[in-house]
Each structure stands twice: as structure tokens, then as C-alpha cells.
């Protein structure tokens, strides 16, 4: 059985994060954590900063919202 973890990551992954997730695990169960970096975004952010801009927000569009948009467009 796979369950989602509620909430959004707000900041960098820390050493405390696995311990916090482990607290919610049922005994004799396991979890998988996937961490990735959108390296392509660094180029865009760098270009904005070199042009005198400032990155003020970074948002992730939930997969369900994207899927619904595709369905609505079909």
C-alpha cells in the first residue's frame, strides 16, 4: 500500500526530514523518498538575476491539476 505525505516541502531537505517521516510509519513498514533537482531552472534563475531581477516565489503545480487541465483541453 502506498500513501501520500500531506503538505509541501518548503525549503531544503535536511537530516531531520527522514526522522520526521519515520515517526509516521506503521511498525514493520517502509517508505521511499524521492528527491530531485530541477537543474534546468538554475539557468532561468541566473538569467533573471543577471538582468537585475529577483526570484520572489517558486511554486510547484500539483500533478492532479496538470492532469485535469489536459483532460479539460481534450
Secondary structure, 3 states (H helix, E strand, C coil): CCCCCCCCCCCCCCHHHHHHHHHCCCCCCCCCCCCCCCCHHHHHHHHHHHCCCCCCCCCCCCHHHHHHHHHHHC
